[in-house]
Amino acid sequence: MKSKKLILLTQYFPPEVGAPQNRLYELALHLQKAGFTIIVLTAMPNYPQMKKHKGYRWKIYKKEAMNGLIVYRSWIFVSSAKSILPRLLNYFSFVFSSIFIGLIVLPKSDFLMVESPPLFLGISAYILSRIKKAKMIFNVSDLWPESAEKLNLVTNKTILKYTYKLEAFCYKKAALVSGQTQGICSNINQRFPDKKTFWLPNGADVSFFSPQNHYSFYLRQKLGFSENDFLCLYAGIHGHAQGLETVLKAAKKMQDLEYIRFVFVGSGPVKEELIEMVKQEKISNVYFIETVDKKTMPEILADMDIALVPLRKLELFEGAIPSKIFETLAMEKPIILAVDGEAKKHFVENANACFYVEPENEYDMADKIRYAYHHREEIKQMGKNGREYVINVFNREKIAQSFYHQLAEL
């Protein structure tokens, strides 16, 4: 398969910072190492600030090289407005620009892999895969529109009707549907029993995220914390799905323990609301810092005592595995896991690397954090358990090799 070409179509890609960006970039590099020629078609970088990065503004098209990857970027409409119309314009502007630019610059290829969400990018993927004679691989990292409907982010019945039809169309036309979790694959198999699915999980680069790299006390120094402070980290998007109000409520209940600190790293649509809640409720042990680049994350994780991974209490999320879990455990840091279902099975029951907390239960979360604070040696062992489990099950290099062999069978 050394001469095979794979087009990766995604709205999100580095230099943007985020879980999908890192996952797709690492997958592309590993597939390239396995023998593929990888061509990326993506948007002008703008996420999560929703502002185009310097050097990409006022451009319709740009070609780059990134560690041997050929990267084409096309125009996208960007707005910081949170209403439905600007969001749809954001999605569809890239749908149309990617078709236009893709028709011109992309070569005939063996495979075209598209990342969903946004689901609408399936339109571009189908058109380009037909014209470029490529087998379409539809990669599902979130069940959309189901998740948008259950989170009440989309309530218009007409929009939901047609997006469900688009979802079915994309699955039907794909040579393979890959899912980020086993729950996603199971959901698709139940609704579309004739469709072949492949579990393509996220994972970690266990050589980069390694506790042996002796990182400095980056965050403790930045925020003026001592080595005695017990730091609880939430890192990632500050969004509707995470239910981060629960963390703030738990933090408020723990203000009697002066050495416990809660650190939020990242940005997102509800960040300002969270900051306002901290002010209104006079929560004194919570600190917010902006999104950091990937190179800095191991330093931040090395500084932490325990990480927090919450999601809202929805049946939909029982098949979810938040990507921050893998890198956190690779750094030998235990987790307070407020996620039920598949994540609980892997990391609480199988790995013994996390404390399980009922989602949206601030009392349970506060109790588990108190326990962790008073049992430092136990949580260190949980961290070691977690790294061993990630190395064996969620090592990105092994995942890419498995996917490579799956593509060979197509």
C-alpha positions as CSV (number, residue, x, y, z in Angstrom):
1,M,0.0,0.0,0.0
2,K,3.0,2.3,-0.2
3,S,1.6,4.3,-3.1
4,K,-1.9,4.7,-1.7
5,K,-3.3,8.2,-1.3
6,L,-5.7,9.3,1.5
7,I,-7.5,12.7,1.5
8,L,-8.4,13.8,5.0
9,L,-11.3,16.3,5.0
10,T,-11.8,18.1,8.2
11,Q,-12.9,21.6,9.4
12,Y,-10.5,21.4,12.3
13,F,-6.8,21.0,12.1
14,P,-3.6,22.4,13.6
15,P,-2.3,25.1,14.3
16,E,-5.7,25.1,16.0
17,V,-5.6,23.7,19.5
18,G,-8.2,21.0,20.5
19,A,-8.9,17.3,20.8
20,P,-10.1,16.7,17.2
21,Q,-7.2,18.7,15.8
22,N,-4.6,16.7,17.8
23,R,-6.3,13.4,17.1
24,L,-6.5,13.8,13.3
25,Y,-3.0,15.3,13.0
26,E,-1.5,12.4,14.9
27,L,-3.5,9.8,12.9
28,A,-2.3,11.5,9.7
29,L,1.3,11.3,10.8
30,H,1.1,7.7,11.8
31,L,-0.7,6.7,8.5
32,Q,2.0,8.6,6.6
33,K,4.6,6.6,8.5
34,A,2.8,3.4,7.6
35,G,3.2,4.3,3.9
36,F,0.2,6.5,2.9
37,T,0.5,9.8,1.1
38,I,-1.7,12.1,3.1
39,I,-3.4,15.1,1.7
40,V,-5.4,17.3,4.1
41,L,-8.2,19.6,3.0
42,T,-9.2,21.9,5.9
43,A,-10.4,25.4,6.8
44,M,-8.4,28.5,7.7
45,P,-7.6,28.1,11.4
46,N,-9.9,30.0,13.7
47,Y,-11.0,27.7,16.5
48,P,-11.7,28.1,19.5
49,Q,-11.3,31.9,19.5
50,M,-13.6,32.1,16.3
51,K,-11.1,34.5,14.8
52,K,-8.8,33.6,11.9
53,H,-5.2,33.3,12.9
54,K,-2.6,35.8,11.7
55,G,-1.3,34.9,8.3
56,Y,-4.6,33.3,7.2
57,R,-6.9,36.3,7.1
58,W,-8.3,37.6,3.8
59,K,-7.3,34.4,2.0
60,I,-9.5,32.1,-0.2
61,Y,-6.9,29.4,-0.4
62,K,-3.5,28.4,1.0
63,K,-1.2,25.5,0.6
64,E,1.2,24.3,3.3
65,A,3.5,21.4,4.3
66,M,3.4,20.1,7.8
67,N,5.8,17.3,8.7
68,G,5.5,15.8,5.3
69,L,1.7,16.3,5.1
70,I,0.3,18.2,2.2
71,V,-2.2,20.7,3.6
72,Y,-4.7,22.7,1.6
73,R,-6.8,25.3,3.4
74,S,-9.9,27.0,2.0
75,W,-12.0,30.0,3.1
76,I,-14.5,29.8,6.0
77,F,-17.0,32.3,7.4
78,V,-16.1,33.0,11.1
79,S,-18.2,34.8,13.7
80,S,-18.2,34.8,17.5
81,A,-22.0,35.1,17.6
82,K,-23.6,32.0,19.2
83,S,-27.0,32.0,17.4
84,I,-27.9,29.3,15.0
85,L,-27.6,31.3,11.7
86,P,-23.9,32.3,12.2
87,R,-23.1,28.7,13.2
88,L,-24.8,27.4,10.0
89,L,-23.0,29.9,7.9
90,N,-19.7,28.8,9.5
91,Y,-20.4,25.2,8.6
92,F,-21.8,25.7,5.1
93,S,-19.2,28.2,4.0
94,F,-16.5,25.6,4.4
95,V,-18.8,23.0,2.8
96,F,-18.9,25.1,-0.4
97,S,-15.3,26.4,-0.3
98,S,-13.9,22.9,0.3
99,I,-15.8,21.6,-2.7
100,F,-14.6,24.4,-4.9
101,I,-11.0,24.2,-3.8
102,G,-11.0,20.4,-3.6
103,L,-12.1,20.0,-7.2
104,I,-9.2,22.1,-8.3
105,V,-6.3,21.0,-6.1
106,L,-7.0,17.4,-4.9
107,P,-5.6,14.5,-6.9
108,K,-7.4,11.3,-7.6
109,S,-7.0,9.2,-4.5
110,D,-7.8,5.8,-3.0
111,F,-9.6,7.0,0.1
112,L,-11.3,10.1,1.4
113,M,-11.8,10.3,5.1
114,V,-14.1,12.9,6.5
115,E,-14.6,14.0,10.1
116,S,-18.1,14.4,11.5
117,P,-19.2,16.7,13.1
118,P,-19.9,18.9,11.4
119,L,-22.2,16.5,9.6
120,F,-22.7,18.9,6.7
121,L,-19.2,18.2,5.6
122,G,-20.5,14.9,4.4
123,I,-21.9,16.7,1.4
124,S,-18.4,17.8,0.3
125,A,-17.0,14.4,1.1
126,Y,-19.5,12.6,-1.1
127,I,-19.0,15.0,-4.1
128,L,-15.2,15.0,-3.9
129,S,-15.0,11.2,-3.3
130,R,-17.0,10.6,-6.4
131,I,-15.0,12.9,-8.6
132,K,-11.7,11.9,-7.2
133,K,-12.6,8.1,-7.4
134,A,-11.9,7.6,-3.7
135,K,-13.6,5.3,-1.3
136,M,-15.4,7.5,1.4
137,I,-14.6,6.8,5.0
138,F,-17.1,8.6,7.3
139,N,-15.4,9.1,10.7
140,V,-17.9,9.9,13.5
141,S,-16.5,11.5,16.6
142,D,-19.9,12.6,17.9
143,L,-23.4,11.3,17.0
144,W,-24.8,14.4,15.2
145,P,-27.7,15.5,15.1
146,E,-28.6,13.2,18.0
147,S,-26.4,14.9,20.5
148,A,-27.4,18.4,19.3
149,E,-31.1,17.4,19.7
150,K,-30.7,15.9,23.2
151,L,-28.6,18.9,24.4
152,N,-31.4,21.2,23.1
153,L,-28.8,23.0,20.9
154,V,-31.0,22.4,17.8
155,T,-34.8,22.3,18.4
156,N,-36.2,23.1,14.9
157,K,-38.0,20.0,13.8
158,T,-37.5,20.7,10.1
159,I,-33.7,21.1,10.5
160,L,-33.6,17.9,12.6
161,K,-35.6,16.0,10.0
162,Y,-33.2,16.8,7.2
163,T,-30.0,16.4,9.2
164,Y,-31.1,12.9,10.2
165,K,-31.7,12.2,6.5
166,L,-28.2,13.6,5.7
167,E,-26.7,11.4,8.4
168,A,-28.3,8.3,6.9
169,F,-27.2,9.3,3.4
170,C,-23.6,9.7,4.5
171,Y,-23.6,6.3,6.1
172,K,-25.1,4.7,3.1
173,K,-22.5,6.1,0.7
174,A,-19.5,5.4,2.9
175,A,-17.4,2.3,2.2
176,L,-16.6,2.3,5.9
177,V,-18.0,4.2,8.9
178,S,-15.5,4.6,11.7
179,G,-16.6,5.6,15.2
180,Q,-14.5,7.1,18.0
181,T,-16.1,5.0,20.7
182,Q,-17.6,1.5,20.8
183,G,-20.9,3.1,21.8
184,I,-20.9,5.2,18.6
185,C,-20.3,2.1,16.6
186,S,-23.0,0.2,18.4
187,N,-25.5,3.0,17.9
188,I,-24.8,3.0,14.2
189,N,-25.0,-0.8,13.9
190,Q,-28.4,-0.8,15.6
191,R,-29.8,1.8,13.3
192,F,-28.0,0.7,10.1
193,P,-27.3,-3.1,10.6
194,D,-26.0,-3.5,7.1
195,K,-23.3,-0.9,7.4
196,K,-19.7,-1.9,8.2
197,T,-18.2,0.0,11.2
198,F,-14.8,0.1,12.7
199,W,-13.8,1.3,16.2
200,L,-11.2,4.0,15.7
201,P,-10.6,5.4,19.2
202,N,-8.7,8.4,20.3
203,G,-5.5,7.7,22.3
204,A,-2.3,9.3,23.4
205,D,1.3,9.7,22.2
206,V,2.7,7.9,25.2
207,S,6.3,9.0,24.4
208,F,5.3,12.7,24.3
209,F,2.9,12.5,27.3
210,S,5.3,10.8,29.7
211,P,6.0,11.5,33.4
212,Q,9.7,10.7,32.8
213,N,10.2,13.9,30.9
214,H,10.8,15.9,34.1
215,Y,8.7,18.9,33.5
216,S,9.0,22.0,35.6
217,F,6.4,23.4,37.9
218,Y,5.0,25.5,35.1
219,L,1.5,26.2,36.4
220,R,2.3,26.3,40.1
221,Q,4.8,29.1,39.4
222,K,2.5,30.9,37.0
223,L,-0.4,31.0,39.5
224,G,1.7,31.3,42.7
225,F,0.8,27.9,44.1
226,S,3.1,25.9,46.5
227,E,4.1,22.3,46.2
228,N,1.7,21.5,49.0
229,D,-1.3,22.8,47.2
230,F,-3.6,20.0,45.9
231,L,-4.5,21.0,42.3
232,C,-7.6,19.7,40.6
233,L,-7.5,20.3,36.8
234,Y,-10.2,20.7,34.2
235,A,-8.7,21.2,30.8
236,G,-10.7,21.4,27.6
237,I,-13.6,23.1,26.0
238,H,-15.9,25.0,28.4
239,G,-19.1,23.9,26.7
240,H,-22.7,22.9,27.3
241,A,-22.0,19.1,27.3
242,Q,-19.5,19.2,30.2
243,G,-21.8,20.4,33.0
244,L,-19.0,22.4,34.5
245,E,-21.4,24.1,37.0
246,T,-21.2,20.9,38.9
247,V,-17.4,21.4,39.4
248,L,-18.0,24.9,40.6
249,K,-20.6,23.8,43.1
250,A,-18.2,21.1,44.4
251,A,-15.4,23.6,44.7
252,K,-17.7,25.9,46.8
253,K,-18.3,23.0,49.2
254,M,-14.6,22.5,49.6
255,Q,-13.5,26.0,50.6
256,D,-12.8,24.8,54.1
257,L,-9.8,22.9,52.8
258,E,-7.5,25.8,51.9
259,Y,-4.9,23.8,50.0
260,I,-7.4,22.4,47.4
261,R,-7.4,24.5,44.2
262,F,-9.5,24.1,41.1
263,V,-7.8,25.1,37.8
264,F,-9.7,25.5,34.5
265,V,-7.7,25.6,31.3
266,G,-9.3,26.4,28.0
267,S,-12.1,28.3,26.5
268,G,-15.6,27.8,25.1
269,P,-19.2,29.0,24.8
270,V,-20.0,28.9,28.6
271,K,-16.7,30.2,30.0
272,E,-17.9,33.7,30.7
273,E,-21.0,32.2,32.5
274,L,-18.7,30.1,34.6
275,I,-16.5,33.1,35.5
276,E,-19.6,35.1,36.4
277,M,-20.9,32.2,38.6
278,V,-17.6,32.2,40.5
279,K,-18.0,36.0,41.1
280,Q,-21.6,35.8,42.1
281,E,-21.2,32.8,44.4
282,K,-17.9,34.1,45.8
283,I,-16.0,30.9,45.1
284,S,-12.4,31.6,46.2
285,N,-10.6,28.4,45.2
286,V,-11.2,28.5,41.4
287,Y,-8.7,29.8,38.8
288,F,-9.1,30.3,35.0
289,I,-6.4,30.4,32.4
290,E,-6.6,30.5,28.6
291,T,-6.0,27.7,26.1
292,V,-2.4,26.5,25.9
293,D,-0.7,24.8,23.0
294,K,0.0,21.0,22.9
295,K,3.6,21.4,23.9
296,T,2.6,23.0,27.2
297,M,0.0,20.5,28.2
298,P,2.4,17.9,29.6
299,E,3.9,20.6,31.9
300,I,0.4,21.5,33.1
301,L,-0.6,17.9,33.7
302,A,2.7,17.2,35.5
303,D,1.8,20.0,38.0
304,M,-1.6,18.5,38.8
305,D,-2.6,16.1,41.5
306,I,-5.8,14.9,39.9
307,A,-7.9,15.8,36.8
308,L,-11.6,16.3,36.4
309,V,-13.5,14.8,33.5
310,P,-17.3,15.6,33.7
311,L,-20.2,15.3,31.3
312,R,-23.9,16.0,31.8
313,K,-26.1,13.2,32.9
314,L,-27.5,12.1,29.6
315,E,-27.9,8.5,28.2
316,L,-26.3,9.8,25.0
317,F,-23.0,10.2,26.9
318,E,-22.8,6.7,28.1
319,G,-21.0,5.9,24.9
320,A,-18.6,8.8,25.2
321,I,-14.9,8.8,26.1
322,P,-13.6,12.4,26.5
323,S,-10.3,12.7,24.7
324,K,-8.6,14.4,27.7
325,I,-8.6,11.1,29.6
326,F,-5.9,9.5,27.5
327,E,-3.2,12.1,27.8
328,T,-4.0,12.7,31.5
329,L,-3.6,9.0,32.3
330,A,-0.5,8.8,30.1
331,M,1.0,11.3,32.4
332,E,0.2,9.1,35.4
333,K,-2.5,11.4,36.7
334,P,-5.6,9.9,38.2
335,I,-9.1,11.2,37.3
336,I,-12.3,12.1,38.9
337,L,-14.6,10.7,36.2
338,A,-18.2,12.0,36.1
339,V,-19.0,10.0,33.0
340,D,-21.0,6.8,32.9
341,G,-21.0,3.8,30.6
342,E,-18.1,3.1,28.3
343,A,-15.6,5.4,29.9
344,K,-16.4,4.0,33.4
345,K,-16.0,0.5,32.2
346,H,-12.5,1.2,30.7
347,F,-10.9,3.4,33.2
348,V,-12.7,2.7,36.5
349,E,-13.5,-1.0,36.3
350,N,-10.7,-2.3,33.9
351,A,-7.8,0.1,34.6
352,N,-8.5,1.2,38.3
353,A,-7.2,4.6,37.3
354,C,-10.2,6.8,38.1
355,F,-12.7,7.6,40.9
356,Y,-16.2,7.3,39.5
357,V,-18.6,10.2,40.3
358,E,-22.3,10.3,39.4
359,P,-22.7,12.9,36.6
360,E,-24.0,16.3,37.8
361,N,-23.7,15.3,41.5
362,E,-21.6,17.9,43.2
363,Y,-21.9,16.1,46.6
364,D,-20.4,12.9,45.2
365,M,-17.7,14.9,43.4
366,A,-16.7,16.8,46.5
367,D,-16.6,13.6,48.6
368,K,-14.3,11.9,46.1
369,I,-11.9,14.9,45.9
370,R,-11.7,15.0,49.7
371,Y,-10.9,11.3,49.7
372,A,-8.2,11.7,47.0
373,Y,-6.7,14.7,49.0
374,H,-6.3,12.5,52.1
375,H,-5.0,9.4,50.2
376,R,-2.0,10.6,48.1
377,E,-0.2,7.3,47.8
378,E,-3.4,5.5,46.6
379,I,-3.9,8.1,43.8
380,K,-0.3,7.8,42.7
381,Q,-0.8,4.1,42.1
382,M,-4.0,4.8,40.2
383,G,-2.0,7.1,38.0
384,K,0.5,4.3,37.3
385,N,-2.4,2.0,36.5
386,G,-3.8,4.5,34.0
387,R,-0.6,4.9,32.1
388,E,-0.1,1.1,31.7
389,Y,-3.7,0.8,30.5
390,V,-3.3,3.6,27.9
391,I,-0.1,2.0,26.6
392,N,-1.8,-1.3,26.1
393,V,-5.2,-0.2,24.8
394,F,-5.1,3.4,23.6
395,N,-1.6,3.9,22.2
396,R,-2.0,6.0,19.0
397,E,0.7,4.2,17.1
398,K,-1.1,0.8,17.7
399,I,-4.5,2.4,16.8
400,A,-3.1,3.7,13.5
401,Q,-1.6,0.4,12.6
402,S,-4.9,-1.3,13.2
403,F,-6.7,1.2,11.0
404,Y,-4.0,0.8,8.3
405,H,-4.8,-2.9,8.1
406,Q,-8.5,-2.2,8.0
407,L,-8.0,0.1,5.0
408,A,-5.9,-2.6,3.3
409,E,-8.9,-4.9,3.4
410,L,-11.0,-2.3,1.6
